[in-house]
Structures are given as structure tokens and as C-alpha cells.
Amino acid sequence: MSQVSSTGSCSTAALEQCSSQLFCPDHLLATFEKSMGDELLQFNALLLINVILALVIVGTGRYGHTYLHSRFTRFIFIGATTMFLPIISNVITTIGTNSSSKMDYFRSNDFVLTATCSSVFHSSIVITWAFFVQIAVINTRLLVAGENKEGRNDTGPPFDLLVQSVWTLYLCFSIFKGQAHKSMLYCLEFAPFALICAKILLKYYTFEKAQRSVAVGRNSRLILGYMQQLRAPDQEGGWVDGALPPLLVMGEDKMQVELHPYGYAPKSYQWSSSELDAIVTMDKVWAGALQEKDLCLSFALFKLLQCRLGRHKQLANLGSVMETANFLWSALLMKDGEHMRVFRVIADELSFVHDYYYSSLPVCHSNFWLPILSISLSLLSIGCCILVAWEVTEIGWYWGRGPEPSYQILCELSCNKGDLIGTRQEKRFGSLYFDCVLIFILLVLVVITEAKEVATYIFSNWTKVAIICRHGKHTSLQWKWWDAFLLKCRSKLMYNWDEKTSQCSVLVLHRRIYSLDLLRNLLHMPDIKRRVKVPEAVKVCIIYALRGIRSGHGHLSNATDCLRRCQDGERFLWAWNDTSTSYTILTWHIATSIVEVRYRRGSFSPSTLNSDHMIVAIHLSQYCAYLVTWSPELLPDDDEWSRSLYEHVKNDALRALAGYAASTAIGSLTPEEEYQRLVEVLSANSKHEVLKNGVRLGKQLVETIYDGEAIWKLLSEFWSEMILYVAPSDNLKGHSEAIARGGELITLLWALLFHLGIVSRPGEDDGAASTSADIV
């Protein structure tokens, strides 16, 4: 490259000609290109990190409530939200500025390199990207309106996101100040800000309205007063015992209420005609289709359970609640073939509880037009995403077809020497396609979150109840095709108990060691679990055990009644520990595992009732073992003690069975031979009292009751009574967290027993179980 070494040889008249011959030295260009390349690489890396942070924020915000109480989840979410905006600000203010930035490199030969860099489109992409991230995050923020007594933490509108969006808008103005841009993308940058403001204002209005509403924020206090008035001594009328109680379903906000010592109550039980038209009770919808009236029953029961979670203990002693229990007995529990219906009703009830604590659905349904407005804003967001995607695609296609490659930053540079100004050169850095890929990823993310937001309203049970109640209030109203469509719509996106339970086993005869097992032991994690679908036979057996409570004057059995009913059952009463249910569970679990070895699956035809008994016994046995190690807070004993007991028994079993799998290959022995071998090994090597008693009980069951069918029948009845015995609890926080995780069978039974008036075990006062200050 030719250079001019001195200005002395150039006259004033020839200065312009000399400048045109002045070019930058190669080493100076290389230094500049390396500096710009490193800087662009750094900021592209920051953008990529921000993409990951956005995915973390949206994913944690949308699904993280399931693990709300995990410190790790909170750490990840708070860290991502804290780092996001500073990184965006750093990127925009440093490399996204449109103002000229001069970088001078002085060398010994008096050359000075001056560069002016511009990145208008790159900055525009980054700002648009930041706005859409905030839209996606808004969709993940929950609105929860409640009272402090309920233990719920109110979650209001995300005003922090409004501040972030205002700051992003300021960055946008600071970059494009004084610039004339006709690009649609530039115009579309302000559309996301308008959507953010509209969404936050709507959330603010919705939250304030719901917080003051007796149908949402103050609902539990009103339900308590309503249930007290139903059986008040001065009440005129009432309902016949055993008949359908007029439980509240919807329309509380239309009531005329007044304050009482226990909360709110209707001013008069004799409602006005306008109140009668607006308020929906169970008797108004009970004549409808089975699925519709069951869903309304679940919603009405949810309101009662909400009072329990709100710590209104006087509710359990009200006569109206007892009448509700009588109705459940007569309408559901005492009818044959209704076991699936019972579990479906309670599962839907828990889905309402989940939404009440961990979603914005109750708040948004405080008025009929709020969901419509929310859906409209979501559709506008999707439309804005489509327009931005179209504009970015058009610009990328236009720039990509040119002779010069697309770029993120364009620099005009020249080298000066003394009074000479060298020829200006252009250098392009980065690839515009990198920006396009990032923004397309974000646009897809926003569309997914908005579509899920729309689907939440369409498929939610809250929408279904609102439709059913609207027709319940106006019986002459004609059903529209979209009403029928919405009632039939169901989606896995919505919370519903998946009808699965986790399973654990103390005795693992043919154990395979995986690297995950080593990690679990290193981190002191609970035992390995697996999730299986709850067999229908389990539901049937639990309902039969519930009917035994009805015939036993409403008292829970401690699982010894089935032993006394059996011919030789009293010989096994020694295995019941009056001081620890966890001790008893593990003892009988080990015994059930030993019986399973003696009478393997397949010994009976799956179509026989005896096979059902075997399935019930094994399933509930392993589920109760799972509760001891994974969810001991839902059991009567101290949770740390129960978890420690399981670990000690498990470790003793592993030590006692060391070498058992190697000496006993799968299928090499008959069931009887393998049973004998197992009992011998455990009897000789076990040291823990629970393991010894479990082996003794299992051996006694096999050798006392020679008929395998009778053994499985006894064990199925024992475990059905046991799971009901341990279900009552005053640990509201534990069951609320279980609902947040997706639900537990024991939580479903806990709710069902509450509606039947059973809130404690025999000999235990209400509230004797462990309590917690907060639910969530």
C-alpha cells in the first residue's frame, strides 16, 4: 500500500492531491479491526447471555411457582431479573449509540487513525428485543389478591417492569435523538411500550377490584358468614336434612353484605329479586348435565376449603357443613360405581385451589369483561410480533442480497498525518443475521407466552363455571355454539392432578447402581422415586374404606379394624406402633414387599378381584413409603425424624442385602425359594428394629394365612385404612405446597375428609397436628 511519508514535499495547492494518496498502514488497520472485533464479540456474547436470561425469567415465572419454596429457584429467578436490564443498558449505551465515536491510535511515525462508527439498525433491534422481553415477563407475573389471615402473599401489578420499560424508552430516544427514520421497525419500537403500559394498567385495575371484592379477595370471610346464616336459629325456612344444600357458586359480589365479628354476611337470608337473579347456588345448577353440575360442586367445595386454608376453624362445627357432608355421602360416596366421579370432583376442587394461590385466573374473573380485554391485548401482542418479524425479514432479505455482506456496525475511518487527511475507508463488523436470529427467538417466545395466556382463559375451569352459572341464572337463555365448545375444551396446559403417585421401596432386591445414585447419596437427597398412574382398584378400595367410616359413626380407623375383622388378624396387632405412624408404615411396607416376593405379580389373573387386592396393597404400600421420605410433613410424625428413620432403615436393608442380587439371579428361583432365601438373609443380617419387625411380620403373614388371596385382601384393606388414617392434618402449608407441586393423593383425601367433617384422628383434637404460620 503506497504511503506519503512527509508533508514537506506537498505544496499548499497540492495538499488535496497528497491527502488522496494517504492510506492507513496495515498494522494500524489490523489493530483497529482486532479492537472492534473483540468489542463486538463481547457485546454479542452479552446479548446471547440476555437471551438465556430471558428464557430463564419466562420459564421460571411461568412454571417456577411449582417450586416456589425452593431456594435455588428463587436464586435463579432473582439473579436473572437483576442482571437483565443492566446488560441491556450496557450494550445499548456502549455499542448501540448512533453518535460518532472517535478512536485515535497514535504511532511513532505520526499516523493517527480516526473512525466514526454507526449501528442504527443494530441498536433498533436490541431495543425492540428488550421491549418484547418485558412483554413476555409481564405474562408470567401473577396477580394474587387475598387477606393476610389466609397466609397468602398479595402479588400486585408489576410496576418494576413499567420502570424498566420507561428506562428502555429513554434509551431509545437517546439513541435516535435528532435522527429521521422512516423504517417501520423504528415505528414499531413504540408499539411494545404502549402494550406494556396497557397490560400493567389492566393488571392494576384488576388487582384493585379483586382485592376489595367479596367474590375474590374477601371471599372466605363471606362464605363463613353465609354458612353460619344457613342454619341460624332465627332463619326462616332452610332445607331438609340430606337434601342438596344451597352452597354458593357465584354471584357473591351482587349480595348486600354487612360486617360481623367473624367477617361478612348477607344482610338478610331473604334475598331481593335482583339478588336471587344474580346469585347462583348449587340447587340452580344441579339439574344440569353431570359434568357441568359436578364442576360447579367442585367450585362450591373449593370455597369451603378456602375457609379451611384461611384458618376459619369454626367452619368445621357449623351445622350447614355437616349437612354438606350428609349430601356428599348420599349423592356420591354411598353409590356404587361413583368412585371415579368422587375423585374427579375433588381433583377439580384442588385445581381451583391451585389457581387461587398460584395463578391470576381468580383475579381476572372478578368481572366478565376482564378476560375478554386480556385476550384482546394478547392478540394485539401476537399481531405486533408478526409485524416485527415481517419487517426484520424484509430488511434482512434486502440487505442480504446486496454486493456487500450484512453487518451490525459500519465504521468510516481515515488516517491523518499532520495536516493531511487520508482517504476515507469503510469497514463492516459483525453479521446482521445474528441480531435477526436472536429477535426471532424472542418473538417466538412472546407468541408462545401470549398464546398460552389466551389458552388459559379458554380452557380454564373458571371460564366453564362462569358459562354454566350464566345459564343457571337465566334458564331461558339459549345455548350458543361457542358455549358448548368452551365447556368441552380441555387442555393439559391447565393444572389438573395427573392421577399419578410416586412410589418408593425400602427393599430393592436387584439394585442397579447409576451415577445418579452416587450423586443422590453425596447430596443426601431422598430415595429414588418413580411415578405411576393410580389404578382404578385403588380408588375403589379407598371408597370402600370410607364407607367403613360411615358405618363406624364417623370415626377414622387406625388400620387395626381390618385386622380384627380377619379370622387370624389379631395375631398381627403387635406390628402396630401407637407412638409412630412412620414406624408402622415402614414395618408393614417391608412385610408387604416380602409377601410380594412370595406371591409375585402374575400369580393371579389380572381380571380377578384378588389381583386387584394385590395391586392396591403394593401401590399404597410404596406410596406411603414415598411419603415417609419425600413428603413427611404430610404425615403425623415429625418430618425430620420420619425422613431420618427411612434413611436408617434403607441403609440397613442395603447392607443386609449386599451380595443378595449376585447370588440370586432373576428368574433362577421359584417364588417360594426366593422368599425363603430373602427371609434367611434379612433375618441373619438386619440390625434395625423396623427391618427386623418387617421381616417377622412378612414371614408371619405368609405362614399364618396360607391363602395368598386372603393375604392380599387383608393388606389392601390395611393400606386403604392407613392412607385415610394419616390424611387429616392441620399442616396447611404442607398441603398447599403439595398442590403447587401438582397434587398428592393424600392431599386429595385430606380435602375429601374435611368435607366429610373429619379434620383430626381419633384421640387428637382439631389442630393437634403440626401447624405452620403461612400457607405460601
C-alpha positions, 0 to 999 in steps of 0.5 A: 500500500503506497504511503506519503511519508512527509508533508514537506514535499506537498505544496499548499495547492497540492495538499488535496492531491497528497491527502488522496494518496494517504492510506492507513498502514496495515498494522494500524488497520489490523489493530483497529479491526482486532479492537472492534472485533473483540468489542463486538464479540463481547457485546454479542456474547452479552446479548446471547447471555440476555437471551438465556436470561430471558428464557430463564425469567419466562420459564421460571415465572411461568412454571417456577411457582411449582417450586416456589419454596425452593431456594435455588429457584428463587436464586435463579429467578432473582439473579436473572431479573437483576442482571437483565436490564443492566446488560441491556443498558450496557450494550445499548449505551456502549455499542448501540449509540448512533453518535460518532465515536472517535478512536485515535491510535497514535504511532511513532511515525505520526499516523493517527487513525480516526473512525466514526462508527454507526449501528442504527439498525443494530441498536433498533433491534436490541431495543425492540428485543428488550421491549418484547422481553418485558412483554413476555415477563409481564405474562408470567407475573401473577396477580394474587389478591387475598387477606393476610389471615389466609397466609397468602402473599398479595402479588400486585401489578408489576410496576418494576417492569413499567420502570424498566420499560420507561428506562428502555424508552429513554434509551431509545430516544437517546439513541435516535435523538435528532435522527429521521427514520422512516423504517417501520421497525423504528415505528414499531419500537413504540408499539411494545411500550404502549402494550406494556403500559396497557397490560400493567394498567389492566393488571392494576385495575384488576388487582384493585377490584379483586382485592376489595371484592367479596367474590375474590379477595374477601371471599372466605370471610363471606362464605363463613358468614353465609354458612353460619346464616344457613342454619341460624336459629332465627332463619326462616325456612332452610332445607331438609336434612340430606337434601342438596344444600344451597352452597354458593357458586357465584354471584357473591359480589351482587349480595348486600353484605354487612360486617360481623365479628367473624367477617361478612354476611348477607344482610338478610337470608331473604334475598331481593329479586335482583339478588336471587337473579344474580346469585347462583347456588348449587340447587340452580345448577344441579339439574344440569348435565353431570359434568357441568353440575359436578364442576360447579360442586367442585367450585362450591367445595373449593370455597369451603376449603378456602375457609379451611386454608384461611384458618376459619376453624369454626367452619368445621362445627357449623351445622350447614357443613355437616349437612354438606357432608350428609349430601356428599355421602348420599349423592356420591360416596354411598353409590356404587360405581361413583368412585371415579366421579368422587375423585374427579370432583375433588381433583377439580376442587384442588385445581381451583385451589391451585389457581387461587394461590398460584395463578391470576385466573381468580383475579381476572374473573372478578368481572366478565369483561376482564378476560375478554380485554386480556385476550384482546391485548394478547392478540394485539401482542401476537399481531405486533410480533408478526409485524416485527418479524415481517419487517426484520425479514424484509430488511434482512432479505434486502440487505442480504442480497446486496454486493456487500455482506450484512453487518451490525456496525459500519465504521468510516475511518481515515488516517491523518498525518499532520495536516493531511487527511487520508482517504476515507475507508469503510469497514463492516463488523459483525453479521446482521443475521445474528441480531435477526436470529436472536429477535426471532427467538424472542418473538417466538417466545412472546407468541408462545407466552401470549398464546398460552395466556389466551389458552388459559382463559379458554380452557380454564375451569373458571371460564366453564363455571362462569358459562354454566352459572350464566345459564343457571341464572337465566334458564331461558337463555339459549345455548350458543355454539361457542358455549358448548365448545368452551365447556368441552375444551380441555387442555393439559396446559391447565393444572389438573392432578395427573392421577399419578403417585410416586412410589418408593421401596425400602427393599430393592432386591436387584439394585442397579447402581447409576451415577445418579445414585452416587450423586443422590447419596453425596447430596443426601437427597431422598430415595429414588422415586418413580411415578405411576398412574393410580389404578382404578382398584385403588380408588375403589378400595379407598371408597370402600374404606370410607364407607367403613367410616360411615358405618363406624359413626364417623370415626377414622380407623387406625388400620387395626379394624381390618385386622380384627375383622380377619379370622387370624388378624389379631395375631398381627396387632403387635406390628402396630406402633401407637407412638409412630405412624412412620414406624408402622408404615415402614414395618408393614411396607417391608412385610408387604414387599416380602409377601410380594416376593412370595406371591409375585405379580402374575400369580393371579389373573389380572381380571380377578378381584384378588389381583386387584387386592394385590395391586392396591396393597403394593401401590399404597404400600410404596406410596406411603413409603414415598411419603415417609421420605419425600413428603413427611410433613404430610404425615403425623410424625415429625418430618425430620425424624420420619425422613431420618428413620427411612434413611436408617432403615434403607441403609440397613436393608442395603447392607443386609442385602449386599451380595443378595442380587449376585447370588440370586439371579432373576428368574433362577428361583421359584417364588417360594425359594426366593422368599425363603432365601430373602427371609434367611438373609434379612433375618441373619443380617438386619440390625434395625428394629423396623427391618427386623419387625418387617421381616417377622411380620412378612414371614408371619403373614405368609405362614399364618394365612396360607391363602395368598388371596386372603393375604392380599385382601387383608393388606389392601384393606390395611393400606386403604385404612392407613392412607385415610388414617394419616390424611387429616392434618392441620399442616396447611402449608404442607398441603398447599405446597403439595398442590403447587407441586401438582397434587398428592393423593393424600392431599386429595383425601385430606380435602375429601375428609374435611368435607366429610367433617373429619379434620383430626384422628381419633384421640387428637383434637382439631389442630393437634397436628403440626401447624405452620404460620403461612400457607405460601 
